[in-house]
Amino acid sequence: MATRHKGRGRKGKSRTEIHPRRHSRHLEGVTDIDVNNHEFLRRFVTEHGKIIPARLTGATARQQRRIKLGIRRARNIGLIP
């Protein structure tokens, strides 16, 4: 029977002490995401055309949903791959 090791882990540190919240430099001062602004949307797409996740860009969940929708619409129009 396996025993659990007690005492391993963060030892009382909160999540913010271990991983501070990142803020997106790409989204500073941006209020609305425009589909036709393909230069802005290209910042959130890799060379292979994949959407970069929010944990890497530092975008909030709402911002990431808007970015995702903008990229998909721009792809449909043919502005970005």
WODAUR-V415516 format. One record per residue. N is the residue number from 0. NEAR is the number of other C-alpha atoms within 8 Angstrom. Layout:
n->N near->NEAR
n->N near->NEAR
//
This chain:
n->0 near->2
n->1 near->3
n->2 near->4
n->3 near->4
n->4 near->5
n->5 near->4
n->6 near->5
n->7 near->6
n->8 near->4
n->9 near->6
n->10 near->6
n->11 near->4
n->12 near->7
n->13 near->7
n->14 near->7
n->15 near->7
n->16 near->7
n->17 near->7
n->18 near->6
n->19 near->7
n->20 near->6
n->21 near->5
n->22 near->7
n->23 near->9
n->24 near->5
n->25 near->6
n->26 near->7
n->27 near->6
n->28 near->4
n->29 near->6
n->30 near->4
n->31 near->4
n->32 near->9
n->33 near->6
n->34 near->10
n->35 near->6
n->36 near->8
n->37 near->10
n->38 near->6
n->39 near->7
n->40 near->12
n->41 near->9
n->42 near->8
n->43 near->10
n->44 near->11
n->45 near->10
n->46 near->5
n->47 near->5
n->48 near->7
n->49 near->7
n->50 near->9
n->51 near->9
n->52 near->7
n->53 near->10
n->54 near->6
n->55 near->6
n->56 near->11
n->57 near->10
n->58 near->12
n->59 near->7
n->60 near->7
n->61 near->7
n->62 near->8
n->63 near->11
n->64 near->8
n->65 near->9
n->66 near->11
n->67 near->9
n->68 near->8
n->69 near->12
n->70 near->12
n->71 near->8
n->72 near->9
n->73 near->13
n->74 near->10
n->75 near->7
n->76 near->6
n->77 near->7
n->78 near->9
n->79 near->8
n->80 near->5
//
